[in-house]
Each structure stands twice: as C-alpha cells, then as structure tokens.
Amino acid sequence: PGDRQAVNGLAQHLPALQVVVPMLVAPLVILLRPRGLAWAACTAASMLAFAIAIQLVLGVLNGGPATYLMGSWPAPYGIELRVDALSALLLLVITGASVMALVGGRSSLDAQIESSRQPYFYAAWLLAVAGLSGIAVTADAFNIFVFMEISSLASYVLIAGGPDRRALPSVFKYLIMGTIGATFYLIGIGLIYMMTGTLNLADMELRIHEVGDQRPILAAAGFITVGLALKAAIFPLHVWLPNAYTYAPHMVTAFLAACSTKVSLYVLLRFDFFVFQENLAGHAFQFAVYLMPLAILGILVGSAVAMFEKNIKRLLAFSSVAQIGYMMLGASLVTVTGLTAGIVHIFNHALAKGALFLAVASFAMVAAGLRLDDLKGIGRRMPWTFGAFVVAGLSLIGIPGTAGFVSKWYLISAAMEFGAAGLPLVAVILVSSLMAVVYVWRIVEAAWFGGDADTPLPAVSVSPVLVAVAWLAALVNVYFGLVPELPLSLSGIAATELLDHLP
C-alpha cells in the first residue's frame, strides 16, 4: 500500500514534471564537458519526458483530463496546468520527436556541431523541449507566451548551431517573424486581460461573454489569430519556414519539423474554440471564412512549389506548408469529423516528416550536397535508408496502409458531410495528393534511377543506429496506418471537447 501511495503521489505531479525535467537538466548539461556526456544526459531527459507523456496519455484515456495547481493555489488565482486529449497528443509528438532525433542522430550531430559547443547546443535542445511541452500543459494565457518565448529562443540557437552560415540570415528572418507573432499574441492577451481581469483560459471563457461585443475583444481575437498564424507558418505567413528547415542541422530539422508549428496550431485551436467561439457572435463562420481559403491555398501552393524545388530539405519544407494546410482545412470545417481529421494529421504528419528528415540526415552524411543532382544514385548505394525514406514518403502521400491515409480519409469524409458543397474540397485533397506523388517521385527518380543505372555503385556505411531509427519511424507510420486507434481516440475526444464550447 505504501508503494502504491507513493506511485499515486508521483502521478499527480506528472503535468509539472513534463516541463520541470527537461528544464532542470538543461543547465546541468552545460557542465558536462567530456565528449558524449551532454548528448547522453539530453537523451536520458528526453526519454524520461517521453515516458511521462505516455503516462499522461494513458491517464487521459482512462480517467479524463489531469489538472495540477502550482503551489496548491486554486485557479484562477494560481497557475493551473491541464492535460486533456489534445495536449496529451501533442506531448507525445514533442517528446517522441526529441527522442527519435537524439537517439538516431548522434553521429550526425557530432559531425555538424563542434564538440566544444555541444553542451550549449544540448542545453538549448532541452529548453526547446521544455518550452514546447509547457505550451501544451499550461492553462494560463500569459504562461503560454512565456513558454513560447523559451522554445523560440532555444530554436533560434538550434537552427543557427550548425556549420552552414546560411542558417544565420534564415534565423534572423525566423526571429523577426516569430517576434512579430509573439508580440501580436501578447497584445491580444493584454486586451483581454484589460477587459476581463483574468489570464486563466477557463475563467476567461466564463467572463468574456459579458464584454464579447466590445471592440477590444474583437481586436484581441484578430491579434491572437494572426500572431499564432505567423508562428504556425499558415500560408501566406510561412516565409520563415523553408530556409529555417533547410539550413538547420539535420537533426534539428527532424525535431522541429515534427512538432514546432503544431504547437502554435494547438494554441490557435484552443483559443478559438475555448475562448472565442462561444462568446463572439458569428465567430465560427468567421473562423471558417478566414482559414479555409488560406488552408486551400497553402495546400496547393506549397505542393506546387515542392514539385519544382531542387533542394530536398526545401522541398520537404514546402511540403510541410501544404500539410499545415490540411490541418487547418479540417479545423475550418468546424465539425467533429473535420476537427478529428485535422488533429490526427498533426500526429500523422509528425510521424511521416520525422522519418523523412531522419533518412535525409543519412543521405547528407554521404552526399556532397542535398540538391537532387547531388543525390543521383544514392538509393542504390544506401538501399536500407532509401527504403525507409520511401515508406515515409508513401505516408506523406496518403497511400492506404500508412498513417497519412487515415487523416486524409477522415478529411474527405468530413468534406463529404457537406454534400455537393464539399466536393471542391475533396478535389483539392485528391489533387494535392497527386502533387505529393510527383514531388516524392522526383526524389525517388534521382536517388534510385539517377546517374548510370547500369554501373554498380559502391555501398556506403552510415551509422547503423540512424538507419535503424529511420526504419523504426517509417514502420511506426505503417503501424498507425493499420492500427490507428490511439491517435484517433485522442483526436476524437479532443474534437468533441473543442466543439462542446460552441454556443
């Protein structure tokens, strides 16, 4: 009984530990000078954070949302942490992406990050994990801003930490755009606080209806929505994303591509559905009218640019712009099926894009560059790595049997609920999937059929751990394509919770 009580006592602190563990280990990592120790500590902290996320997911599925009061001060007077289905899914993505990138990417990171700078780099990595996790667990609007800044500042360090000096202007553009987005968000929060006197999201929802028709609240909705759209790289506010992904160290790209923009999407959904939808007249319609055209343009333009891009990382970055469009398209339908599709695609896209960038990191250790011309024949030289890339690419396209198919099927189902009016959306989804076939095939063509196909190329050896992790990530795409109950359950619960706040 004593052991059980101790376990239960620890379990109630898991929402706080999700942030505290990486944040406390980060300054300790700086002190670890012997080669490899900083990586080991960072990886161990990420694994512990991943284990905590799994426990929180199981707790949400079995017992509903978990709440935690910092310092035992009741909300709204104190700071509340809250983990529901949507935030639990996001925590799984953040911590899982961190573990995959760190475990598989040690050789890549050793090659790109000078050993003397590695402790600082890994400390920034853990701060990014802590910041992103903090955004997911906090129920306080100002704390979201604080954690947003922690994760953003750490991300700037991570992107600029590699050997490619072109990352510096990319980071500067990211910094400017990210700062504008965060400032817009903060202005919106300030206006709401001025009108309601609260920062707790649940309390804000209760109080805002009394002043929902006042201009400061309408202005706040605009500032918050545009600011978060900037942070989430929603088209056409995506201009910082392609270069940031392209010139960052390869493992940083694999980590951030899987979770960074999704966190801002999470905040956007939480604010719009929890705070604004119920309290602003006609907001559901305005939300759809604002987001749906941007989502469609993002899907089509992002896919079209990817079809002609010659650098593989930029190609996949523009693909991410299109995939963010899918997520927003599902949300803009404002239905259970649509929201489920958008939320589950957050999970499925993280699986596919993480696996793709892990494979790209393997290519980069052998190829002279990452342009398609540099990758000619690399598939024949690295068949195992290339196989993992193809499987993840099929998931990105949405081939049946992969995770990507599940979210696209739900998106099409959500569009069909509107009858004939939904057919144009179905056409957009199908056309963009064909465009994905084109840009994935361009990589396959260069990597497998490029060069002289009759001339056998010498095989090359890269880190077997990196290849194994890339294959693990690829097979997870297949597993969740065949057994999608976990992400679908969480996404369905999250969609229902979001729509429960509609008037």
N, C-alpha and C positions, 0 to 999 in steps of 0.2 A: 504493500500500500504506500509506503513512504517513497519508493522509487516512482510509482505511478503519479503521485502528487508532484514530485519534482519534475517529471516529464510534462505534466499538465501546466505546471507553473512556468516552465520554459516556453511551452507552446503559445501561451498568451502574449509573450513578448516577441514573437516572430515578425510581426509587421515592423517593429522598431529595429530588430536585428538585421532585417533585409537591407537597411540603409547603414546601420552602425558598423557592421562587419567590414565592408569594403572601405568605409570612411576612416575607421581606426587603423586598418592595416596600411593604408596609403602612406602616412608619414613614416611608418616603420620601414617600409620598403626602401625609402631613400637612404637609410643607414646600412643597407645590405650591399656591401661593395664587392665581395668575391663573386666572380662570374657565375651566373646561373641562379644565385640565391634570390635575386629580385624577381626573376621570372617564376621561380618555384613558389615564393610567397604570394605573388599576384595570382597565380593559377590556383593555389590552395584556397585563397579567399574567394575567388570566383566560383570554385566548386562548392564551397560552403554556402555561398549566396544562392547557387542553383538548387542545392538541397533544401534550403529554406523556402524557395519559390515553389518547389514541388510539394512541400508540406502545406503551404498556403493554398495551392490549387486543390489538393485533396480536402482540406478543411472547408473551402468554399463549396465544393461539390457535395460534401456530406452534411455540412451544417450551416451553410449560408455565409454571408459576409462577415469578416472579422474586423472588429474595431479596437483601437488602442488609444488610451488617453495619456498623453505625455505629462508626466508629473502628477498623474491622477486628477488633473484639473478637468472638470466636465466641459464639454463643448457647449456653447461657442466661446466660453471664456478662456479655455485652454486650447492647445493644439491637438487635433484629433487625426489619427491615422486610420484609414479604412481600406480594406482589401475586399473587393467584390469580384464578380466573374470577369469583368473587363480588365481590371487592374491585375488580377492573377494571371490572366493570359499574357498580358504584356510583360509581367515579371519573368514569366517562363521564357519569353523571347529574348529579353535583355540578358539575363544571366546565362541562358543556354548559348547564345551567340558569343558571349565573352569566353565561356569555357572552350567551345569549339575552336575559336580563333587562337586562344593561348596554347591549348594542348597541341593543336596541329601546326601552329605557326612559329615554334621556337626557332627553327633553322632559318626561316625567312626573316624573322625579326633580328636574329643575330647578324644576318647578312646586311640588313638595312639600318640598324641602329647601333652606333658606336658603343662599345662596352662601357665606357666611362659615363655615358648619358643614359644607360638603360635603367638604373634605379629611378631617375626622374621620370622617364617615359612610363614605366610600370606604375609609378605613383599616380601619374595623370590618368592612366587607364582605369585604375580603381576609383578615382574621383569621378570619372565619367560614368562608371557602373553605379556608383552611389547616387549621383545626381539623377540619372535616368530612372533608377529604382525609386528615389524619393518622390519624383513627379507622379509616379504610378500609385504610391501608397498614401500620400498626404491628402487630407480632405480640407485643406486650407488654401485659399486662392493666392495669398501672398507667399506662402511656402512653396507653391508651385513655381513662382517666379524665382525664388532663391535657388531651388534645385535646378531650374532651367539654366540659370547663370553658371552654377557649378559644373554642370555637364557640358555647357557650351564652351567655357574657358578651357576645360580639360580637353575637349575635342579639338580646339584650335592647336593646342600643344601636340596632340597625337598626329594630326594631319601634317603639321609642319616638321615633325620629328624625323622624317626620312631623308635620304640623300638627294632627292630631286628638288632643286632650288625653285622649280616652277610651282612648288607647293606654297611658297610664300605669298605671291600675289593671289593665289587661289584662297588661301586662308584669310587674306586681307578682305577679299570680297565677301567671304563667308562671315567674317567678323562684322563688317558693315551691315550686311543684310540681317544677320542674326540679332545685332544690337537694335536695329530699327524694329524688328519683330517683337523683341522683348520689351522695348520701350512702349510700343503700341499696346501690348498686353497690360503693362503696368499702368498706363494712363487709364485704360478701361477699368482696371481693378480700383484705381483711385476714385474714379467717378462713382462706381457702385458703392464703395465704402462711404463716400460723402453722402450718398442718398439713403443708405441702409444702416450704416454703423456696424457692419459685421463683415468678416472675411471667411467665415466657415461656410462651405458651399451649401450644406443642408439648411443652415439658418438663413443664408442669402436667398435661397429658393422660397422660404416662407415669407420673408419680409419684402421682397422686391415687387410682389404683386400690388402692394399699396402705392408704389410710385412707378409702376411699369409703363405708364403713359407719359412720363416726364422725359424731356429731351436729353438730360444727362444719361439716363439709362439706355436710350436708343443710340446715343453716341458711344456709350461704353460697349454695347453689342457690336457696333461697327469696328471700333478699335481692337477689341479682343479677337474678333473673327479674322480680320485682315492680318493682325500680328501673328496669330497662330498659323494662318495660311502661309505666311512667309517662312516661319520656322519649319513647317511641314513640307515645303517645296511644292505646294499645289500650283499647277500651271495657271498663269504665266509668272508666278513668283518663285520659279525654280532655278534662276540663272546661276545661283551659287553652287548648286549641287554637282553638275558634271565635272567641273575642274577639281572640286574638293575630293571627289571619289577617285578621279584619275591619277592625281599626283600624290595622294596619301600613301604611306607604307601599305603593302598589300593586305596585311592582317587587320590594319585599322579600317580599310575599306570593307573587308568581310564583316567586321564587327558593326560598324556604323551603318552600313547598307541594310543590315538585318533589323536594326532597331531604332536608329536615331529619329528619322522622320515620323515613325509610327507613334512615338511618344507625344509629339505635338498634335498628331491626329487624335490621339486619345483625349488630350485636354480639350481640343475643339469639340469633340463629341460630348464630352462630359458637361462642358459649359452650355452648349446649345440645347441639349436635351434636359439637363438637370435644372438649369437656371433660367434660360430664356424662353424655351418653347411654351411653357405653361403660363408665363407671365406677360409676354409681349403679343399683342393682338396680331394674328396672321403670320406669326414668325415661322411656322412650319412651311408655309407656302413660300415665304421669302427665302428661307434656308434652301429649299429645293431649287428655286429660280436662280439663286446666286451660284450654287455649287454645281448643279447638273451640267450647264454648258461648259464650265471650266473643267469638270471631270471628263466630258466627252472630248474637248479639245486637247486636254492633257494626254488622254489615251491615244488619240490619232496622231497628234504632232510628235509626241515622244516616240511612238513606234516608227513613224516615218523618218525622223532624224536617225534613229538607231539603224534603220535599213541601209543608210548611206555612210555611216560612221566607220572610220578605218582603224581607230584605236579600240581595242577590245574592252578596256575599262570604261572609256567614254560611251561606248555602245551600250554596255550594261547599265551605266548611269542613266542614260536617256530611257532605257527600258524601265528603270525604277520610276521615272516621271510618269510613264504610262501606267505602271502598276498602282501608283498612288491614285491615279485617276479611277481605277477600278474600285478602290476602297471608298473613294468619295462618291462614286456613282451609286454604290449600294446604300450609303448613308443618305444621299439626297432623295431616295425614293420614300423615306420615312415610313417604312413598313417593317414588320418583324423579319420577313424573308430577306428584304434588301439589306437591313442592318446586320443580320446574321451573315450574309454573304460578304459585306464589307469588312466585318470584324474577323471572320475566319480567313479572309485573304491577307490580313495583317500577319497572321501566323504562317500561312502557306507561302507567302512571298518571302518571308524571312528565311524559311527553310530552303527555298529554291535559290535565292540570291546569295545566301551564305555559302551554300555548296558551290555555286558557280565561282565566287571570288576565291574560295579555297583552292579550286582547281587552277584558276588563273595565277595564283601565287606560285604554284608548282611550275607552270609554264615559264613564269618570269625568272625562275632560278636557272633556266637553261637557255632561253631565247635571248637574242640580242636586244629585243625590244618587245613591245606589246601591240605593235601595229599588225594588221592581218598579214602583210608581206613578211614580217619577221617570224610569223608562226607557221609558215609553209612547211608541211611535213611533220610538224611536231606531234601530231596524233599518232603517227606510225612509230615515232621514237619513244613516246610515253603513252602506250595504249591503255594502261590501267587508269592513269589520271584522266585521260581523254574520255574513257568510258564513264567516269563519274561526272564529268562535265556534260556529256550528252544526256545522261539520266536527269540531271538537274535542269538542263535546257528543255527537256520534254515536259517537266513540271511547270516551267515558266510559260510554255506554250499552252498547257492545259490538256495534255493527252490523257485519255481515260486510264485509270490505274495510278495516277500521280496526284499529289495534293493539290496542284494547281487546277486540276479538272473539277475538284469538289467546289471550290469557291466560284469558278466560272459557271458551273451548273446551277448553283444557287442564285447567281446574278441573273442568269437567263430566266430562271423560274420566277424571280422577283419582278422582272420586266414583263413577263407574260401575264402576271396577275392584273395588269392594266389593260389586257386585251389588245386590240389593234393599236392603241396608243403606245404600247410597249414594244412594238415590232421594230421601230427605228433603233431603240436601244439594243435589242437583240442583234440587229445588223452591225452595229458598232462593235459589239463584243466579238462577233464572229470574224469581222473584217480585221480587227486588231489582232486576233489570234492568228490569222493567216499572215499578217505582217510580222508577228513574232516568229513564225515558221521561217520567213525569209531571212531575218537577221540572225537567228540561231544557225540556219543553214549556211550562211556566209562564213561563219566561224568554222563550222564542220568542214566545209569545202576547202578552206585554206589549210586547216590543220591536218586533214586526212588525205585530201587529193592534191594539195598544193605541192609545188616542186616536181621533180621527176618521180612519178609514182612507181616506175619500174626499177629505180635504183634503191636498193635497201639502205636505210639509214641506220647508223649505229644507235643502239639503245642507250639511254642515259639514266643515271640513277639520281633520284632526289630523295629527300627524307621519307623513309617508309611510313613514318608516323603521320606526315602531312597527307600522303596518299590515302592512308587508312582512314584518317578523319574526314577527308573529302568524300570517300566512299560511304562512310557512316552517314554523313549529312545527306548524300544522294539517296541512300536506302531509306532514310527517315522520310524523305519525300514520297517514296513508294509505300511505306508502311501507312502513313497518314492519308494516302490516297485510297488504300484498300480498307483501312480501319480508322475512319475519321471521327469516331465518337467523341474523343476527348476535346479537340478544338471545337467541334460542332456543339457539344453540350455547353461549353463555356460561352461560346458565341451566342447561342440561342438564349441562355439565361441573361447575358449582358444586353442583348437586343430587347428582350422583354422588360428588363429593368429600365432601360433608357425610354422606351415607349410608355411605360407606366407614368412618366412625368408629363405626358401630353395632356392638355385640357380635355 
